[in-house]
Amino acid sequence: MSTIEIRHPHSLPPEQARQAVEDFAVKLGQRFGLDYRWEGDALHFKRSGVEGHITLQPGELLVRAKLGLFFAAMKGSIEQEMRRVLAERLG
């Protein structure tokens, strides 16, 4: 199993940051077929072979994803897409 961990800074107010994370999840959901749900300040996502969460913190968010065998081979492109969408949504 392979892991992706991304720390991404932001300067958004909490509600805008939450909406940006939701937009991020929707975009990834469309691209990779992920389902997601909120638990407090953490958005959990999963699909067969991928699971993880995005935790909102003041000034930063943390993305952690575990990739199964099939997706581990695509770790680089998945992480690159995550970073691109984060930069697009959160600056």
PDB file of N, CA, C and O in Angstrom:
ATOM      1  N   MET A   1       0.847  -1.184   0.000  1.00  0.00           N
ATOM      2  CA  MET A   1       0.000   0.000   0.000  1.00  0.00           C
ATOM      3  C   MET A   1       0.885   1.238   0.000  1.00  0.00           C
ATOM      4  O   MET A   1       1.882   1.298   0.720  1.00  0.00           O
ATOM      5  N   SER A   2       0.523   2.206  -0.796  1.00  0.00           N
ATOM      6  CA  SER A   2       1.272   3.444  -0.927  1.00  0.00           C
ATOM      7  C   SER A   2       0.473   4.589  -0.299  1.00  0.00           C
ATOM      8  O   SER A   2      -0.757   4.554  -0.283  1.00  0.00           O
ATOM      9  N   THR A   3       1.170   5.599   0.215  1.00  0.00           N
ATOM     10  CA  THR A   3       0.504   6.714   0.894  1.00  0.00           C
ATOM     11  C   THR A   3       0.900   8.032   0.260  1.00  0.00           C
ATOM     12  O   THR A   3       2.053   8.245  -0.113  1.00  0.00           O
ATOM     13  N   ILE A   4      -0.082   8.911   0.148  1.00  0.00           N
ATOM     14  CA  ILE A   4       0.145  10.288  -0.269  1.00  0.00           C
ATOM     15  C   ILE A   4      -0.145  11.162   0.939  1.00  0.00           C
ATOM     16  O   ILE A   4      -1.169  10.992   1.600  1.00  0.00           O
ATOM     17  N   GLU A   5       0.747  12.092   1.230  1.00  0.00           N
ATOM     18  CA  GLU A   5       0.516  13.074   2.292  1.00  0.00           C
ATOM     19  C   GLU A   5       0.893  14.440   1.748  1.00  0.00           C
ATOM     20  O   GLU A   5       2.015  14.661   1.292  1.00  0.00           O
ATOM     21  N   ILE A   6      -0.067  15.350   1.807  1.00  0.00           N
ATOM     22  CA  ILE A   6       0.137  16.704   1.302  1.00  0.00           C
ATOM     23  C   ILE A   6      -0.288  17.685   2.381  1.00  0.00           C
ATOM     24  O   ILE A   6      -1.386  17.576   2.926  1.00  0.00           O
ATOM     25  N   ARG A   7       0.572  18.638   2.688  1.00  0.00           N
ATOM     26  CA  ARG A   7       0.218  19.775   3.538  1.00  0.00           C
ATOM     27  C   ARG A   7       0.117  20.982   2.611  1.00  0.00           C
ATOM     28  O   ARG A   7       1.056  21.302   1.882  1.00  0.00           O
ATOM     29  N   HIS A   8      -1.044  21.648   2.653  1.00  0.00           N
ATOM     30  CA  HIS A   8      -1.256  22.783   1.750  1.00  0.00           C
ATOM     31  C   HIS A   8      -1.699  23.991   2.572  1.00  0.00           C
ATOM     32  O   HIS A   8      -2.720  23.931   3.257  1.00  0.00           O
ATOM     33  N   PRO A   9      -0.938  25.088   2.509  1.00  0.00           N
ATOM     34  CA  PRO A   9      -1.320  26.283   3.261  1.00  0.00           C
ATOM     35  C   PRO A   9      -2.517  26.984   2.608  1.00  0.00           C
ATOM     36  O   PRO A   9      -2.743  26.873   1.403  1.00  0.00           O
ATOM     37  N   HIS A  10      -3.270  27.704   3.434  1.00  0.00           N
ATOM     38  CA  HIS A  10      -4.355  28.539   2.915  1.00  0.00           C
ATOM     39  C   HIS A  10      -4.556  29.713   3.857  1.00  0.00           C
ATOM     40  O   HIS A  10      -4.145  29.678   5.017  1.00  0.00           O
ATOM     41  N   SER A  11      -5.192  30.746   3.342  1.00  0.00           N
ATOM     42  CA  SER A  11      -5.480  31.922   4.163  1.00  0.00           C
ATOM     43  C   SER A  11      -6.971  32.246   4.141  1.00  0.00           C
ATOM     44  O   SER A  11      -7.373  33.386   4.371  1.00  0.00           O
ATOM     45  N   LEU A  12      -7.779  31.238   3.866  1.00  0.00           N
ATOM     46  CA  LEU A  12      -9.225  31.438   3.766  1.00  0.00           C
ATOM     47  C   LEU A  12      -9.892  31.367   5.140  1.00  0.00           C
ATOM     48  O   LEU A  12      -9.409  30.673   6.035  1.00  0.00           O
ATOM     49  N   PRO A  13     -11.007  32.089   5.303  1.00  0.00           N
ATOM     50  CA  PRO A  13     -11.817  31.911   6.509  1.00  0.00           C
ATOM     51  C   PRO A  13     -12.361  30.476   6.536  1.00  0.00           C
ATOM     52  O   PRO A  13     -12.469  29.843   5.486  1.00  0.00           O
ATOM     53  N   PRO A  14     -12.701  29.960   7.713  1.00  0.00           N
ATOM     54  CA  PRO A  14     -13.117  28.560   7.833  1.00  0.00           C
ATOM     55  C   PRO A  14     -14.205  28.107   6.856  1.00  0.00           C
ATOM     56  O   PRO A  14     -14.091  27.031   6.270  1.00  0.00           O
ATOM     57  N   GLU A  15     -15.243  28.900   6.676  1.00  0.00           N
ATOM     58  CA  GLU A  15     -16.333  28.476   5.783  1.00  0.00           C
ATOM     59  C   GLU A  15     -15.881  28.427   4.319  1.00  0.00           C
ATOM     60  O   GLU A  15     -16.277  27.527   3.580  1.00  0.00           O
ATOM     61  N   GLN A  16     -15.066  29.376   3.906  1.00  0.00           N
ATOM     62  CA  GLN A  16     -14.561  29.359   2.532  1.00  0.00           C
ATOM     63  C   GLN A  16     -13.593  28.198   2.333  1.00  0.00           C
ATOM     64  O   GLN A  16     -13.584  27.567   1.276  1.00  0.00           O
ATOM     65  N   ALA A  17     -12.786  27.919   3.339  1.00  0.00           N
ATOM     66  CA  ALA A  17     -11.862  26.778   3.247  1.00  0.00           C
ATOM     67  C   ALA A  17     -12.657  25.482   3.143  1.00  0.00           C
ATOM     68  O   ALA A  17     -12.314  24.600   2.356  1.00  0.00           O
ATOM     69  N   ARG A  18     -13.721  25.367   3.939  1.00  0.00           N
ATOM     70  CA  ARG A  18     -14.554  24.163   3.895  1.00  0.00           C
ATOM     71  C   ARG A  18     -15.182  23.994   2.508  1.00  0.00           C
ATOM     72  O   ARG A  18     -15.230  22.885   1.975  1.00  0.00           O
ATOM     73  N   GLN A  19     -15.660  25.097   1.928  1.00  0.00           N
ATOM     74  CA  GLN A  19     -16.268  25.027   0.596  1.00  0.00           C
ATOM     75  C   GLN A  19     -15.219  24.663  -0.451  1.00  0.00           C
ATOM     76  O   GLN A  19     -15.511  23.912  -1.381  1.00  0.00           O
ATOM     77  N   ALA A  20     -14.005  25.185  -0.310  1.00  0.00           N
ATOM     78  CA  ALA A  20     -12.936  24.865  -1.255  1.00  0.00           C
ATOM     79  C   ALA A  20     -12.573  23.383  -1.171  1.00  0.00           C
ATOM     80  O   ALA A  20     -12.311  22.748  -2.193  1.00  0.00           O
ATOM     81  N   VAL A  21     -12.557  22.831   0.043  1.00  0.00           N
ATOM     82  CA  VAL A  21     -12.270  21.400   0.208  1.00  0.00           C
ATOM     83  C   VAL A  21     -13.384  20.569  -0.410  1.00  0.00           C
ATOM     84  O   VAL A  21     -13.124  19.552  -1.053  1.00  0.00           O
ATOM     85  N   GLU A  22     -14.621  21.001  -0.216  1.00  0.00           N
ATOM     86  CA  GLU A  22     -15.752  20.294  -0.825  1.00  0.00           C
ATOM     87  C   GLU A  22     -15.639  20.322  -2.354  1.00  0.00           C
ATOM     88  O   GLU A  22     -15.867  19.308  -3.013  1.00  0.00           O
ATOM     89  N   ASP A  23     -15.290  21.481  -2.914  1.00  0.00           N
ATOM     90  CA  ASP A  23     -15.093  21.598  -4.363  1.00  0.00           C
ATOM     91  C   ASP A  23     -13.970  20.662  -4.820  1.00  0.00           C
ATOM     92  O   ASP A  23     -14.068  20.027  -5.871  1.00  0.00           O
ATOM     93  N   PHE A  24     -12.913  20.586  -4.026  1.00  0.00           N
ATOM     94  CA  PHE A  24     -11.784  19.692  -4.299  1.00  0.00           C
ATOM     95  C   PHE A  24     -12.270  18.247  -4.348  1.00  0.00           C
ATOM     96  O   PHE A  24     -11.907  17.501  -5.257  1.00  0.00           O
ATOM     97  N   ALA A  25     -13.088  17.848  -3.376  1.00  0.00           N
ATOM     98  CA  ALA A  25     -13.601  16.479  -3.316  1.00  0.00           C
ATOM     99  C   ALA A  25     -14.508  16.178  -4.511  1.00  0.00           C
ATOM    100  O   ALA A  25     -14.450  15.087  -5.078  1.00  0.00           O
ATOM    101  N   VAL A  26     -15.332  17.134  -4.886  1.00  0.00           N
ATOM    102  CA  VAL A  26     -16.212  16.949  -6.042  1.00  0.00           C
ATOM    103  C   VAL A  26     -15.367  16.750  -7.299  1.00  0.00           C
ATOM    104  O   VAL A  26     -15.642  15.854  -8.097  1.00  0.00           O
ATOM    105  N   LYS A  27     -14.342  17.578  -7.476  1.00  0.00           N
ATOM    106  CA  LYS A  27     -13.474  17.482  -8.657  1.00  0.00           C
ATOM    107  C   LYS A  27     -12.764  16.123  -8.700  1.00  0.00           C
ATOM    108  O   LYS A  27     -12.718  15.477  -9.748  1.00  0.00           O
ATOM    109  N   LEU A  28     -12.214  15.693  -7.563  1.00  0.00           N
ATOM    110  CA  LEU A  28     -11.561  14.387  -7.517  1.00  0.00           C
ATOM    111  C   LEU A  28     -12.568  13.258  -7.699  1.00  0.00           C
ATOM    112  O   LEU A  28     -12.265  12.235  -8.313  1.00  0.00           O
ATOM    113  N   GLY A  29     -13.772  13.455  -7.158  1.00  0.00           N
ATOM    114  CA  GLY A  29     -14.822  12.456  -7.319  1.00  0.00           C
ATOM    115  C   GLY A  29     -15.165  12.238  -8.781  1.00  0.00           C
ATOM    116  O   GLY A  29     -15.357  11.106  -9.225  1.00  0.00           O
ATOM    117  N   GLN A  30     -15.240  13.332  -9.522  1.00  0.00           N
ATOM    118  CA  GLN A  30     -15.526  13.231 -10.949  1.00  0.00           C
ATOM    119  C   GLN A  30     -14.382  12.556 -11.689  1.00  0.00           C
ATOM    120  O   GLN A  30     -14.609  11.762 -12.602  1.00  0.00           O
ATOM    121  N   ARG A  31     -13.168  12.867 -11.299  1.00  0.00           N
ATOM    122  CA  ARG A  31     -11.987  12.335 -12.002  1.00  0.00           C
ATOM    123  C   ARG A  31     -11.716  10.882 -11.642  1.00  0.00           C
ATOM    124  O   ARG A  31     -11.382  10.078 -12.513  1.00  0.00           O
ATOM    125  N   PHE A  32     -11.860  10.529 -10.331  1.00  0.00           N
ATOM    126  CA  PHE A  32     -11.460   9.207  -9.873  1.00  0.00           C
ATOM    127  C   PHE A  32     -12.605   8.365  -9.302  1.00  0.00           C
ATOM    128  O   PHE A  32     -12.372   7.246  -8.846  1.00  0.00           O
ATOM    129  N   GLY A  33     -13.837   8.884  -9.321  1.00  0.00           N
ATOM    130  CA  GLY A  33     -14.975   8.111  -8.826  1.00  0.00           C
ATOM    131  C   GLY A  33     -15.006   7.949  -7.315  1.00  0.00           C
ATOM    132  O   GLY A  33     -15.401   6.895  -6.814  1.00  0.00           O
ATOM    133  N   LEU A  34     -14.594   8.982  -6.579  1.00  0.00           N
ATOM    134  CA  LEU A  34     -14.563   8.914  -5.115  1.00  0.00           C
ATOM    135  C   LEU A  34     -15.900   9.314  -4.502  1.00  0.00           C
ATOM    136  O   LEU A  34     -16.581  10.207  -5.006  1.00  0.00           O
ATOM    137  N   ASP A  35     -16.264   8.656  -3.428  1.00  0.00           N
ATOM    138  CA  ASP A  35     -17.378   9.086  -2.579  1.00  0.00           C
ATOM    139  C   ASP A  35     -16.766   9.801  -1.383  1.00  0.00           C
ATOM    140  O   ASP A  35     -15.639   9.502  -0.987  1.00  0.00           O
ATOM    141  N   TYR A  36     -17.509  10.751  -0.803  1.00  0.00           N
ATOM    142  CA  TYR A  36     -16.965  11.465   0.349  1.00  0.00           C
ATOM    143  C   TYR A  36     -18.062  11.809   1.352  1.00  0.00           C
ATOM    144  O   TYR A  36     -19.251  11.815   1.033  1.00  0.00           O
ATOM    145  N   ARG A  37     -17.614  12.096   2.586  1.00  0.00           N
ATOM    146  CA  ARG A  37     -18.524  12.523   3.651  1.00  0.00           C
ATOM    147  C   ARG A  37     -17.728  13.360   4.647  1.00  0.00           C
ATOM    148  O   ARG A  37     -16.524  13.165   4.815  1.00  0.00           O
ATOM    149  N   TRP A  38     -18.410  14.286   5.298  1.00  0.00           N
ATOM    150  CA  TRP A  38     -17.789  15.117   6.329  1.00  0.00           C
ATOM    151  C   TRP A  38     -17.980  14.486   7.702  1.00  0.00           C
ATOM    152  O   TRP A  38     -19.041  13.937   7.999  1.00  0.00           O
ATOM    153  N   GLU A  39     -16.959  14.564   8.527  1.00  0.00           N
ATOM    154  CA  GLU A  39     -17.026  14.250   9.954  1.00  0.00           C
ATOM    155  C   GLU A  39     -16.297  15.378  10.662  1.00  0.00           C
ATOM    156  O   GLU A  39     -15.068  15.385  10.726  1.00  0.00           O
ATOM    157  N   GLY A  40     -17.052  16.336  11.197  1.00  0.00           N
ATOM    158  CA  GLY A  40     -16.428  17.509  11.806  1.00  0.00           C
ATOM    159  C   GLY A  40     -15.662  18.296  10.759  1.00  0.00           C
ATOM    160  O   GLY A  40     -16.217  18.662   9.723  1.00  0.00           O
ATOM    161  N   ASP A  41     -14.389  18.557  11.024  1.00  0.00           N
ATOM    162  CA  ASP A  41     -13.546  19.303  10.095  1.00  0.00           C
ATOM    163  C   ASP A  41     -12.719  18.394   9.185  1.00  0.00           C
ATOM    164  O   ASP A  41     -11.731  18.831   8.596  1.00  0.00           O
ATOM    165  N   ALA A  42     -13.122  17.147   9.075  1.00  0.00           N
ATOM    166  CA  ALA A  42     -12.406  16.208   8.213  1.00  0.00           C
ATOM    167  C   ALA A  42     -13.351  15.656   7.145  1.00  0.00           C
ATOM    168  O   ALA A  42     -14.445  15.179   7.448  1.00  0.00           O
ATOM    169  N   LEU A  43     -12.913  15.731   5.913  1.00  0.00           N
ATOM    170  CA  LEU A  43     -13.662  15.159   4.806  1.00  0.00           C
ATOM    171  C   LEU A  43     -13.001  13.815   4.477  1.00  0.00           C
ATOM    172  O   LEU A  43     -11.828  13.759   4.107  1.00  0.00           O
ATOM    173  N   HIS A  44     -13.772  12.746   4.617  1.00  0.00           N
ATOM    174  CA  HIS A  44     -13.273  11.397   4.330  1.00  0.00           C
ATOM    175  C   HIS A  44     -13.715  11.000   2.927  1.00  0.00           C
ATOM    176  O   HIS A  44     -14.857  11.239   2.534  1.00  0.00           O
ATOM    177  N   PHE A  45     -12.804  10.393   2.180  1.00  0.00           N
ATOM    178  CA  PHE A  45     -13.137   9.954   0.829  1.00  0.00           C
ATOM    179  C   PHE A  45     -12.663   8.520   0.628  1.00  0.00           C
ATOM    180  O   PHE A  45     -11.717   8.056   1.264  1.00  0.00           O
ATOM    181  N   LYS A  46     -13.362   7.828  -0.286  1.00  0.00           N
ATOM    182  CA  LYS A  46     -12.950   6.458  -0.585  1.00  0.00           C
ATOM    183  C   LYS A  46     -13.577   5.973  -1.872  1.00  0.00           C
ATOM    184  O   LYS A  46     -14.569   6.514  -2.360  1.00  0.00           O
ATOM    185  N   ARG A  47     -12.982   4.968  -2.384  1.00  0.00           N
ATOM    186  CA  ARG A  47     -13.478   4.161  -3.487  1.00  0.00           C
ATOM    187  C   ARG A  47     -12.659   2.889  -3.429  1.00  0.00           C
ATOM    188  O   ARG A  47     -11.701   2.816  -2.660  1.00  0.00           O
ATOM    189  N   SER A  48     -12.992   1.923  -4.187  1.00  0.00           N
ATOM    190  CA  SER A  48     -12.232   0.691  -4.174  1.00  0.00           C
ATOM    191  C   SER A  48     -10.773   0.999  -4.507  1.00  0.00           C
ATOM    192  O   SER A  48     -10.479   1.535  -5.576  1.00  0.00           O
ATOM    193  N   GLY A  49      -9.869   0.666  -3.603  1.00  0.00           N
ATOM    194  CA  GLY A  49      -8.445   0.875  -3.822  1.00  0.00           C
ATOM    195  C   GLY A  49      -7.887   2.204  -3.365  1.00  0.00           C
ATOM    196  O   GLY A  49      -6.678   2.423  -3.445  1.00  0.00           O
ATOM    197  N   VAL A  50      -8.745   3.107  -2.883  1.00  0.00           N
ATOM    198  CA  VAL A  50      -8.297   4.424  -2.413  1.00  0.00           C
ATOM    199  C   VAL A  50      -9.152   4.824  -1.214  1.00  0.00           C
ATOM    200  O   VAL A  50     -10.376   4.705  -1.244  1.00  0.00           O
ATOM    201  N   GLU A  51      -8.494   5.297  -0.165  1.00  0.00           N
ATOM    202  CA  GLU A  51      -9.227   5.888   0.948  1.00  0.00           C
ATOM    203  C   GLU A  51      -8.348   6.910   1.632  1.00  0.00           C
ATOM    204  O   GLU A  51      -7.123   6.788   1.634  1.00  0.00           O
ATOM    205  N   GLY A  52      -8.976   7.916   2.211  1.00  0.00           N
ATOM    206  CA  GLY A  52      -8.195   8.940   2.886  1.00  0.00           C
ATOM    207  C   GLY A  52      -9.070  10.011   3.480  1.00  0.00           C
ATOM    208  O   GLY A  52     -10.289   9.863   3.576  1.00  0.00           O
ATOM    209  N   HIS A  53      -8.430  11.099   3.879  1.00  0.00           N
ATOM    210  CA  HIS A  53      -9.163  12.212   4.457  1.00  0.00           C
ATOM    211  C   HIS A  53      -8.415  13.520   4.225  1.00  0.00           C
ATOM    212  O   HIS A  53      -7.211  13.542   3.968  1.00  0.00           O
ATOM    213  N   ILE A  54      -9.167  14.595   4.323  1.00  0.00           N
ATOM    214  CA  ILE A  54      -8.624  15.948   4.244  1.00  0.00           C
ATOM    215  C   ILE A  54      -9.049  16.627   5.535  1.00  0.00           C
ATOM    216  O   ILE A  54     -10.243  16.757   5.806  1.00  0.00           O
ATOM    217  N   THR A  55      -8.095  17.054   6.321  1.00  0.00           N
ATOM    218  CA  THR A  55      -8.379  17.689   7.600  1.00  0.00           C
ATOM    219  C   THR A  55      -8.120  19.182   7.484  1.00  0.00           C
ATOM    220  O   THR A  55      -7.032  19.608   7.097  1.00  0.00           O
ATOM    221  N   LEU A  56      -9.138  19.976   7.827  1.00  0.00           N
ATOM    222  CA  LEU A  56      -9.009  21.432   7.833  1.00  0.00           C
ATOM    223  C   LEU A  56      -8.383  21.882   9.140  1.00  0.00           C
ATOM    224  O   LEU A  56      -8.824  21.484  10.218  1.00  0.00           O
ATOM    225  N   GLN A  57      -7.360  22.708   9.041  1.00  0.00           N
ATOM    226  CA  GLN A  57      -6.730  23.313  10.201  1.00  0.00           C
ATOM    227  C   GLN A  57      -6.583  24.797   9.909  1.00  0.00           C
ATOM    228  O   GLN A  57      -6.564  25.185   8.741  1.00  0.00           O
ATOM    229  N   PRO A  58      -6.480  25.633  10.924  1.00  0.00           N
ATOM    230  CA  PRO A  58      -6.287  27.060  10.657  1.00  0.00           C
ATOM    231  C   PRO A  58      -5.017  27.287   9.834  1.00  0.00           C
ATOM    232  O   PRO A  58      -3.920  26.940  10.270  1.00  0.00           O
ATOM    233  N   GLY A  59      -5.170  27.867   8.653  1.00  0.00           N
ATOM    234  CA  GLY A  59      -4.034  28.197   7.814  1.00  0.00           C
ATOM    235  C   GLY A  59      -3.435  27.048   7.017  1.00  0.00           C
ATOM    236  O   GLY A  59      -2.475  27.251   6.274  1.00  0.00           O
ATOM    237  N   GLU A  60      -3.983  25.850   7.158  1.00  0.00           N
ATOM    238  CA  GLU A  60      -3.400  24.698   6.480  1.00  0.00           C
ATOM    239  C   GLU A  60      -4.429  23.580   6.380  1.00  0.00           C
ATOM    240  O   GLU A  60      -5.336  23.479   7.206  1.00  0.00           O
ATOM    241  N   LEU A  61      -4.279  22.753   5.369  1.00  0.00           N
ATOM    242  CA  LEU A  61      -5.050  21.517   5.350  1.00  0.00           C
ATOM    243  C   LEU A  61      -4.108  20.367   5.082  1.00  0.00           C
ATOM    244  O   LEU A  61      -3.062  20.528   4.453  1.00  0.00           O
ATOM    245  N   LEU A  62      -4.494  19.215   5.565  1.00  0.00           N
ATOM    246  CA  LEU A  62      -3.686  18.008   5.438  1.00  0.00           C
ATOM    247  C   LEU A  62      -4.475  16.972   4.657  1.00  0.00           C
ATOM    248  O   LEU A  62      -5.605  16.636   5.012  1.00  0.00           O
ATOM    249  N   VAL A  63      -3.876  16.477   3.601  1.00  0.00           N
ATOM    250  CA  VAL A  63      -4.478  15.416   2.792  1.00  0.00           C
ATOM    251  C   VAL A  63      -3.670  14.148   3.032  1.00  0.00           C
ATOM    252  O   VAL A  63      -2.448  14.152   2.887  1.00  0.00           O
ATOM    253  N   ARG A  64      -4.341  13.074   3.396  1.00  0.00           N
ATOM    254  CA  ARG A  64      -3.700  11.761   3.532  1.00  0.00           C
ATOM    255  C   ARG A  64      -4.541  10.770   2.741  1.00  0.00           C
ATOM    256  O   ARG A  64      -5.758  10.694   2.909  1.00  0.00           O
ATOM    257  N   ALA A  65      -3.880  10.023   1.886  1.00  0.00           N
ATOM    258  CA  ALA A  65      -4.580   9.030   1.074  1.00  0.00           C
ATOM    259  C   ALA A  65      -3.768   7.744   1.044  1.00  0.00           C
ATOM    260  O   ALA A  65      -2.548   7.766   0.880  1.00  0.00           O
ATOM    261  N   LYS A  66      -4.458   6.632   1.203  1.00  0.00           N
ATOM    262  CA  LYS A  66      -3.842   5.316   1.072  1.00  0.00           C
ATOM    263  C   LYS A  66      -4.288   4.737  -0.261  1.00  0.00           C
ATOM    264  O   LYS A  66      -5.478   4.691  -0.573  1.00  0.00           O
ATOM    265  N   LEU A  67      -3.315   4.299  -1.033  1.00  0.00           N
ATOM    266  CA  LEU A  67      -3.591   3.753  -2.356  1.00  0.00           C
ATOM    267  C   LEU A  67      -3.333   2.259  -2.355  1.00  0.00           C
ATOM    268  O   LEU A  67      -2.281   1.801  -1.909  1.00  0.00           O
ATOM    269  N   GLY A  68      -4.293   1.506  -2.854  1.00  0.00           N
ATOM    270  CA  GLY A  68      -4.113   0.071  -3.004  1.00  0.00           C
ATOM    271  C   GLY A  68      -3.135  -0.231  -4.135  1.00  0.00           C
ATOM    272  O   GLY A  68      -2.598   0.679  -4.767  1.00  0.00           O
ATOM    273  N   LEU A  69      -2.918  -1.484  -4.372  1.00  0.00           N
ATOM    274  CA  LEU A  69      -1.916  -1.941  -5.331  1.00  0.00           C
ATOM    275  C   LEU A  69      -2.099  -1.327  -6.723  1.00  0.00           C
ATOM    276  O   LEU A  69      -1.137  -0.838  -7.315  1.00  0.00           O
ATOM    277  N   PHE A  70      -3.314  -1.351  -7.238  1.00  0.00           N
ATOM    278  CA  PHE A  70      -3.575  -0.830  -8.581  1.00  0.00           C
ATOM    279  C   PHE A  70      -3.248   0.660  -8.669  1.00  0.00           C
ATOM    280  O   PHE A  70      -2.575   1.095  -9.604  1.00  0.00           O
ATOM    281  N   PHE A  71      -3.726   1.447  -7.692  1.00  0.00           N
ATOM    282  CA  PHE A  71      -3.523   2.894  -7.723  1.00  0.00           C
ATOM    283  C   PHE A  71      -2.119   3.298  -7.310  1.00  0.00           C
ATOM    284  O   PHE A  71      -1.671   4.391  -7.658  1.00  0.00           O
ATOM    285  N   ALA A  72      -1.418   2.454  -6.584  1.00  0.00           N
ATOM    286  CA  ALA A  72      -0.043   2.763  -6.185  1.00  0.00           C
ATOM    287  C   ALA A  72       0.830   2.989  -7.413  1.00  0.00           C
ATOM    288  O   ALA A  72       1.755   3.800  -7.374  1.00  0.00           O
ATOM    289  N   ALA A  73       0.547   2.288  -8.491  1.00  0.00           N
ATOM    290  CA  ALA A  73       1.303   2.460  -9.728  1.00  0.00           C
ATOM    291  C   ALA A  73       1.081   3.847 -10.338  1.00  0.00           C
ATOM    292  O   ALA A  73       1.900   4.315 -11.129  1.00  0.00           O
ATOM    293  N   MET A  74      -0.020   4.501  -9.974  1.00  0.00           N
ATOM    294  CA  MET A  74      -0.353   5.828 -10.501  1.00  0.00           C
ATOM    295  C   MET A  74      -0.171   6.915  -9.454  1.00  0.00           C
ATOM    296  O   MET A  74      -0.689   8.021  -9.612  1.00  0.00           O
ATOM    297  N   LYS A  75       0.560   6.613  -8.384  1.00  0.00           N
ATOM    298  CA  LYS A  75       0.713   7.556  -7.276  1.00  0.00           C
ATOM    299  C   LYS A  75       1.167   8.934  -7.758  1.00  0.00           C
ATOM    300  O   LYS A  75       0.593   9.945  -7.354  1.00  0.00           O
ATOM    301  N   GLY A  76       2.169   8.987  -8.601  1.00  0.00           N
ATOM    302  CA  GLY A  76       2.698  10.267  -9.070  1.00  0.00           C
ATOM    303  C   GLY A  76       1.650  11.127  -9.749  1.00  0.00           C
ATOM    304  O   GLY A  76       1.538  12.316  -9.453  1.00  0.00           O
ATOM    305  N   SER A  77       0.883  10.544 -10.654  1.00  0.00           N
ATOM    306  CA  SER A  77      -0.129  11.333 -11.370  1.00  0.00           C
ATOM    307  C   SER A  77      -1.294  11.700 -10.461  1.00  0.00           C
ATOM    308  O   SER A  77      -1.870  12.778 -10.611  1.00  0.00           O
ATOM    309  N   ILE A  78      -1.652  10.832  -9.524  1.00  0.00           N
ATOM    310  CA  ILE A  78      -2.732  11.149  -8.582  1.00  0.00           C
ATOM    311  C   ILE A  78      -2.311  12.292  -7.672  1.00  0.00           C
ATOM    312  O   ILE A  78      -3.078  13.230  -7.455  1.00  0.00           O
ATOM    313  N   GLU A  79      -1.086  12.218  -7.134  1.00  0.00           N
ATOM    314  CA  GLU A  79      -0.599  13.282  -6.251  1.00  0.00           C
ATOM    315  C   GLU A  79      -0.470  14.600  -7.013  1.00  0.00           C
ATOM    316  O   GLU A  79      -0.806  15.658  -6.479  1.00  0.00           O
ATOM    317  N   GLN A  80       0.007  14.547  -8.236  1.00  0.00           N
ATOM    318  CA  GLN A  80       0.135  15.749  -9.056  1.00  0.00           C
ATOM    319  C   GLN A  80      -1.237  16.391  -9.290  1.00  0.00           C
ATOM    320  O   GLN A  80      -1.372  17.611  -9.203  1.00  0.00           O
ATOM    321  N   GLU A  81      -2.244  15.582  -9.583  1.00  0.00           N
ATOM    322  CA  GLU A  81      -3.595  16.106  -9.797  1.00  0.00           C
ATOM    323  C   GLU A  81      -4.152  16.710  -8.515  1.00  0.00           C
ATOM    324  O   GLU A  81      -4.800  17.755  -8.560  1.00  0.00           O
ATOM    325  N   MET A  82      -3.909  16.068  -7.371  1.00  0.00           N
ATOM    326  CA  MET A  82      -4.361  16.611  -6.094  1.00  0.00           C
ATOM    327  C   MET A  82      -3.725  17.975  -5.835  1.00  0.00           C
ATOM    328  O   MET A  82      -4.412  18.922  -5.453  1.00  0.00           O
ATOM    329  N   ARG A  83      -2.425  18.071  -6.042  1.00  0.00           N
ATOM    330  CA  ARG A  83      -1.729  19.342  -5.815  1.00  0.00           C
ATOM    331  C   ARG A  83      -2.233  20.429  -6.774  1.00  0.00           C
ATOM    332  O   ARG A  83      -2.384  21.585  -6.378  1.00  0.00           O
ATOM    333  N   ARG A  84      -2.488  20.064  -8.011  1.00  0.00           N
ATOM    334  CA  ARG A  84      -2.985  21.034  -8.995  1.00  0.00           C
ATOM    335  C   ARG A  84      -4.353  21.572  -8.590  1.00  0.00           C
ATOM    336  O   ARG A  84      -4.593  22.779  -8.633  1.00  0.00           O
ATOM    337  N   VAL A  85      -5.248  20.667  -8.195  1.00  0.00           N
ATOM    338  CA  VAL A  85      -6.604  21.090  -7.819  1.00  0.00           C
ATOM    339  C   VAL A  85      -6.564  21.895  -6.517  1.00  0.00           C
ATOM    340  O   VAL A  85      -7.309  22.867  -6.385  1.00  0.00           O
ATOM    341  N   LEU A  86      -5.727  21.523  -5.564  1.00  0.00           N
ATOM    342  CA  LEU A  86      -5.583  22.305  -4.334  1.00  0.00           C
ATOM    343  C   LEU A  86      -5.116  23.721  -4.636  1.00  0.00           C
ATOM    344  O   LEU A  86      -5.656  24.685  -4.094  1.00  0.00           O
ATOM    345  N   ALA A  87      -4.120  23.848  -5.494  1.00  0.00           N
ATOM    346  CA  ALA A  87      -3.612  25.166  -5.857  1.00  0.00           C
ATOM    347  C   ALA A  87      -4.694  25.983  -6.563  1.00  0.00           C
ATOM    348  O   ALA A  87      -4.803  27.191  -6.353  1.00  0.00           O
ATOM    349  N   GLU A  88      -5.482  25.327  -7.387  1.00  0.00           N
ATOM    350  CA  GLU A  88      -6.575  25.983  -8.110  1.00  0.00           C
ATOM    351  C   GLU A  88      -7.673  26.452  -7.156  1.00  0.00           C
ATOM    352  O   GLU A  88      -8.186  27.560  -7.307  1.00  0.00           O
ATOM    353  N   ARG A  89      -8.037  25.628  -6.183  1.00  0.00           N
ATOM    354  CA  ARG A  89      -9.156  25.934  -5.283  1.00  0.00           C
ATOM    355  C   ARG A  89      -8.766  26.782  -4.076  1.00  0.00           C
ATOM    356  O   ARG A  89      -9.567  27.578  -3.586  1.00  0.00           O
ATOM    357  N   LEU A  90      -7.527  26.610  -3.595  1.00  0.00           N
ATOM    358  CA  LEU A  90      -7.113  27.281  -2.364  1.00  0.00           C
ATOM    359  C   LEU A  90      -6.000  28.300  -2.572  1.00  0.00           C
ATOM    360  O   LEU A  90      -5.585  28.971  -1.627  1.00  0.00           O
ATOM    361  N   GLY A  91      -5.526  28.415  -3.785  1.00  0.00           N
ATOM    362  CA  GLY A  91      -4.467  29.381  -4.091  1.00  0.00           C
ATOM    363  C   GLY A  91      -3.091  28.916  -3.704  1.00  0.00           C
ATOM    364  O   GLY A  91      -2.115  29.638  -3.910  1.00  0.00           O
TER     365      GLY A  91
END
